[in-house]
């Protein structure tokens, strides 16, 4: 069955993420308790599966009835930031694309891959970009992220670090440090800071965010 993935802007996704966090009492909680939300509030079972990434090149998979999220066992046991992102990514599909997925009902990993392959290229890109963006917005909410960024700037200033002369190094260092606070990867934090415009204009923009 052919479907059309909705065209949601970043602000649309921010609104959806904000509503999700508010619904589960996690608007200003750091790190966001995504595992607890998935299991205990949404009632979705988390199933660790060995060899999921090696065999299928995916870290997680949402069941057709949206009652289970299967996660690669190695990611589950050894990569906490990636595990949390995988949960948030699959949650995004339930919230943003639930109706479409119910219509198609991919009951297995091959079914899911077939469904993705049969999407048009624009639909496929929208599907994955929206899930990635939503996951980042959930794991690093705007207000706590801006607060953590200001704190990172303050600490760098106190240490005498010249952010203007070492901007690239500073960004990498701060994204890694902030990622530890949110239990998210530096890559997720970097993308959030870029999309929120905090990187633009250097440290002054960050202080005023």
C-alpha positions, -999 to +999 in steps of 0.1 A: +000+000+000+014+034-010+014+061+016+025+097+018+046+108+047+033+141+062+055+171+056+062+184+091+085+213+097+111+214+125+087+236+145+059+211+139+082+185+153+092+207+182+056+211+191+050+174+190+080+167+211+070+194+236+035+179+239+051+144+244+073+156+272+045+175+289+022+145+287+048+124+304+059+150+330+094+153+316+094+189+302+123+200+325+137+167+335+173+160+327+181+134+315+147+126+300+137+092+314+129+078+279+132+042+289+107+046+318+083+066+296+084+039+269+079+009+292+058+022+321+038+051+307+034+041+271+032+003+278+056-006+251+078-036+257+115-033+250+130-065+236+168-068+233+178-089+202+213-102+196+227-095+161+200-070+150+225-045+138+250-070+123+222-089+105+199-061+094+220-029+098+194-014+121+196-006+159+159-009+166+125-020+152+089-011+160+064-040+159+034-037+136+010-033+165+034-008+182+035-027+214+072-037+212+104-020+204+132-045+196+167-031+202+201-045+192+215-063+223+249-047+220+234-013+218+211-021+248+240-033+269+270-012+259+259+020+241+235+039+265+233+071+244+226+052+212+200+030+231+182+060+244+182+076+209+169+044+194+139+044+218+131+080+211+135+074+173+110+045+174+086+065+196+087+092+170+073+067+144+044+058+167+035+095+172+043+109+138+036+080+115+013+057+135-016+059+111+005+052+081+023+023+097-010+008+109-023+009+073+008-009+061+014-031+092+050-042+086+050-074+107+087-082+104+121-066+096+119-076+060+084-062+058+096-029+072+125-028+048+102-035+019+079-007+031+108+018+032+121+007-002+087+012-018+085+048-005+094+075-029+128+090-022+113+123-008+089+103+015+117+081+027+138+111+035+109+128+053+102+097+073+137+093+087+145+129+091+113+135+111+121+106+134+157+117+139+147+153+146+119+143+170+143+121+189+168+149+194+141+173+205+128+148+231+162+139+245+175+175+246+145+198+253+150+235+243+150+252+277+173+227+295+196+226+265+200+264+264+206+264+302+233+237+298+249+256+269+251+288+290+267+268+318+292+253+294+301+288+282+305+301+318+328+272+327+349+278+295+351+315+303+362+308+339+389+284+326+402+312+304+394+293+272+392+316+242+361+304+224+364+329+195+399+317+186+392+280+191+356+278+180+356+243+163+374+227+192+351+245+217+320+233+199+331+197+199+342+199+236+309+215+247+287+192+227+304+162+243+301+177+278+265+187+273+258+153+259+269+137+291+243+158+310+215+147+287+228+111+282+229+118+245+256+117+219+277+148+209+262+145+174+226+148+187+236+178+208+254+195+179+224+191+157+201+205+183+223+235+189+225+242+152+187+238+146+180+261+176+204+286+162+225+286+193+257+281+174+250+310+150+265+342+162+289+324+186+288+325+224+267+357+227+238+341+209+241+311+233+240+333+263+208+350+252+190+318+241 
